[in-house]
Structures are given as C-alpha cells and as structure tokens.
C-alpha cells in the first residue's frame, strides 16, 4: 500500500518544520512527502527544502487550501494520499493505524481519525478537547450536521479523489466538508480510527479562528449538499437556521 503525504503550506515558517518532523517520525514511513508551497512570502519553502528525500517542495502561485491540495494530488502517483496542514502534527503511529484499518476494510475509500486540539504557550504544548472519530454507523448523520473530521486526519484513495473531482478550489466554500458530503452522496465507503491520532493546532492565524467566515463557508456547503436531501419539518427547520 503506497502512500504520499501532501502538506499545503502558506507562510508557515513558524510551524512547517515541526509538521514535517512529525511525518518523518511515522512508524510506517510515507513513500513521498510533498510540501506544496502556496505562494508564501516568507521562508516556508526554504525551511521545508532543508529536509532530505522523501521530502520535496514545489512552489505554486497562491491557490488557497483546496487548490494547493489538488495540485499536490496531481503531482503524486501512490495508491493512497494523506493530507496534513502545515500547522498540525501527527502521532507517530497515525499512518500505520490507518493503513492497517484500510487493509482490514478493502472496500473503503477513506479512513479518518479522531483529533485533539492543542495550543502552544511559552513553549509548552497545552492540550484541549478530544474529538473522537464518530462511528461508521453514524457518519452520514454526523456529516449532515457538521464537517466532523478534518483533512489532516484523512487517508484517501488517490483514484477516489480524481473520480470525485478533488477539493473545491473556491476559497469561499468549506472545501473539506464539501468534499466529504460529495463522497457520501457518491456512495464512498469509510473506515475509522476513532482515537486522536491528529494533534490539531489552534492559533490566531488559523481559519477556525475566523468565526464569521467559517459560518459563511459552512452555510454554502449546507445549502448545496444537505438541504436538497431534507424534507418536511427537517427541511423547514434547516431553512430557518441557514
């Protein structure tokens, strides 16, 4: 089971080194680690380029997260693809656990994990809430409520991404939730490692810190991929909410 790791990075000089190191510490090494420097104006590319193979760096004009991830997918050739944002970290056994789970579930197109939020204060990592990966029996219902899991927790078949059209490149769309919902509607099969194998960094520059923009992006995904599948009271309540 070959796997590539794609790291979209924009002005991430303060985080990218730790992120790459967490990928290199995996108990099951990746075949390819591609940093997509998304038109950074700082030293992100230089910091990433200091690592030896299998790390490689490609710089593109700024395309936002969806476009940068899609470019990365076009530049790798492995069976599986894992994403990690340039400020997140992985536990050392993440890839081993996920590929093991996928081997046990050969029909699955995607495997997600739980995550734990963390911040850095005075050089110390401080952990927050743990968000377990929801059980497979509830994944459709959970995805109809919220994004549920994030790209940094996902391993997905490259062929599945290409067939579904990858991430939306529109920066005003919640590109991850949009993709998960399209996969659900297309009948994709999921697998889960519920434990928090992803360390999800919270900081002032992260997208999740911009509440108003996040709400607008999520509202658009909801109206496009969930509202048409609701009826009766559920539809009425959803229209009033969004």
C-alpha positions in Angstrom: 0.0 0.0 0.0 1.9 3.0 -1.2 1.1 6.4 0.3 2.1 10.1 -0.3 1.7 12.9 2.2 0.7 16.3 0.9 1.4 19.4 3.0 -0.2 22.6 1.7 1.8 25.5 3.2 1.3 29.2 3.1 3.5 31.5 5.2 4.1 28.6 7.6 7.7 29.2 8.5 6.9 29.0 12.2 5.2 25.6 12.0 6.3 23.7 8.9 9.5 22.2 10.5 7.5 20.5 13.3 4.9 19.3 10.9 7.4 17.7 8.6 9.3 16.1 11.5 6.0 14.5 12.8 5.5 13.0 9.3 9.1 11.7 9.2 8.6 10.1 12.6 5.9 7.8 11.4 6.3 4.1 12.3 5.1 3.3 8.8 7.1 5.8 6.5 5.5 7.5 3.6 6.8 6.9 0.1 6.6 10.5 -0.8 6.2 13.7 1.2 5.3 16.7 -0.9 5.2 20.2 0.5 3.1 22.5 -1.7 4.4 26.0 -1.0 1.3 28.0 -1.8 2.9 31.2 -2.9 4.4 32.0 0.5 6.1 35.3 1.1 8.2 34.1 4.0 10.8 31.3 4.3 8.4 28.4 4.3 9.9 26.9 1.1 13.5 27.3 2.4 12.7 25.6 5.7 11.0 22.7 4.0 13.7 22.4 1.4 16.3 21.8 4.1 14.9 18.3 4.6 16.3 15.4 2.5 14.2 13.0 0.4 11.5 11.7 0.6 10.6 15.4 1.3 10.3 17.5 -1.7 9.0 21.1 -2.2 7.0 22.6 -5.1 6.0 26.2 -5.2 2.9 27.4 -6.9 1.0 30.8 -7.2 -1.3 31.2 -4.2 -4.3 28.9 -4.8 -5.7 28.6 -1.2 -6.0 25.3 0.6 -8.3 23.5 -1.9 -6.2 24.4 -4.9 -2.9 23.6 -3.2 -4.1 20.1 -2.1 -5.4 19.4 -5.6 -2.1 20.4 -7.1 -0.4 18.0 -4.7 -2.7 15.2 -5.8 -1.7 15.8 -9.4 2.0 15.5 -8.6 2.0 12.1 -6.8 1.3 8.6 -8.1 0.7 6.5 -5.0 -2.4 4.4 -4.3 -3.2 6.4 -1.1 -2.9 10.1 -0.2 -2.7 11.6 3.3 -3.1 15.3 4.0 -1.7 17.4 6.8 -1.9 21.1 7.1 1.3 22.9 7.8 0.5 23.8 11.4 -0.8 20.3 12.5 1.1 17.3 13.9 0.6 13.6 13.7 1.1 11.0 16.4 3.9 8.6 15.3 1.6 5.6 14.6 -1.1 7.5 12.6 -0.2 6.2 9.1 0.4 2.7 10.4 -3.0 2.6 12.2 -4.9 4.0 9.2 -3.3 1.8 6.5 -3.8 -1.2 8.8 -7.5 -0.3 9.1 -7.8 0.1 5.4 -6.2 -3.3 4.8 -8.9 -4.8 7.0 -11.6 -2.9 5.1 -10.5 -3.3 1.4 -13.8 -1.7 0.1 -13.1 1.6 2.0 -12.2 4.7 0.0 -11.2 6.8 3.0 -10.1 6.5 6.6 -10.5 9.3 9.2 -9.3 9.6 12.8 -10.1 11.5 15.9 -8.2 14.6 16.9 -7.1 16.5 19.9 -6.8 20.3 19.9 -3.7 21.9 21.2 -2.1 25.4 21.7 1.4 26.5 22.4 2.1 28.8 25.3 5.5 29.8 26.5 7.0 26.9 24.5 4.7 24.4 26.2 2.1 22.3 24.4 -1.3 22.6 26.1 -4.0 20.1 25.1 -7.7 20.9 24.9 -10.7 18.9 23.9 -10.5 15.5 22.3 -12.8 14.9 19.4 -13.1 11.2 18.6 -13.8 9.9 15.1 -17.5 9.1 15.0 -18.6 5.5 14.5 -19.2 4.5 10.9 -22.9 3.7 11.6 -23.4 7.4 12.3 -21.1 9.0 9.8 -23.8 10.2 7.3 -25.9 11.7 10.1 -22.8 13.4 11.6 -21.7 14.8 8.3 -25.2 16.2 7.7 -24.6 18.2 10.9 -21.0 19.4 10.6 -17.6 18.8 9.0 -17.0 16.0 11.6 -13.3 15.3 10.6 -10.6 17.4 9.0 -8.2 16.9 6.1 -5.2 16.4 8.4 -6.9 13.2 9.8 -7.7 11.6 6.4 -6.1 8.9 4.3 -7.9 8.6 0.9 -7.5 6.7 -2.3 -6.0 8.9 -5.0 -8.3 7.4 -7.6 -11.3 8.3 -5.5 -10.2 11.9 -5.3 -9.7 12.1 -9.0 -13.1 10.5 -9.7 -15.0 12.8 -7.4 -13.2 16.0 -8.5 -10.9 16.6 -5.5 -11.4 19.6 -3.3 -13.3 22.7 -4.4 -10.7 25.4 -5.3 -13.2 28.1 -4.4 -11.9 29.8 -1.2 -15.5 30.7 -0.2 -16.5 27.1 0.1 -15.8 24.9 3.1 -13.7 22.7 0.9 -13.3 19.8 3.3 -17.0 19.5 4.3 -17.9 20.0 0.7 -15.7 17.0 -0.4 -16.9 14.7 2.4 -20.5 15.3 1.5 -19.9 14.7 -2.2 -18.2 11.4 -1.2 -21.2 10.4 0.9 -23.6 11.1 -1.9 -21.4 9.2 -4.4 -21.6 6.1 -2.1 -18.0 6.1 -0.9 -17.1 3.7 1.9 -15.4 5.0 5.0 -13.2 3.4 7.7 -12.3 5.0 11.1 -9.6 5.0 13.7 -11.5 6.7 16.5 -8.5 7.6 18.6 -7.0 11.1 18.4 -4.1 10.4 16.1 -4.1 14.1 14.9 -2.9 17.0 17.0 -4.9 19.9 15.7 -3.2 23.2 16.3 -5.3 26.3 17.3 -3.7 29.7 16.9 -4.7 33.2 15.9 -3.9 32.8 12.2 -5.9 29.5 11.8 -9.0 29.5 9.7 -11.1 28.2 12.5 -10.4 31.4 14.5 -12.4 33.5 11.9 -15.9 32.6 13.1 -17.9 34.7 10.6 -16.0 33.5 7.5 -16.3 29.9 8.7 -20.0 30.2 9.1 -20.4 31.6 5.6 -18.4 28.8 4.1 -20.3 26.1 6.0 -23.7 27.7 5.1 -22.8 27.4 1.4 -21.9 23.7 1.8 -25.0 23.0 3.8 -27.3 24.6 1.2 -25.6 22.8 -1.7 -25.2 19.3 -0.4 -27.6 18.8 2.6 -30.7 21.0 2.1 -31.7 19.3 -1.2 -31.8 15.9 0.7 -34.1 17.1 3.5 -37.9 17.1 3.5 -40.7 18.0 5.8 -40.0 19.5 9.2 -36.3 18.9 8.9 -36.1 21.0 5.8 -38.2 23.8 7.3 -36.1 23.9 10.4 -32.9 23.9 8.3 -34.1 26.8 6.1 -34.9 28.8 9.2 -31.5 28.0 10.6 -29.5 28.8 7.5 
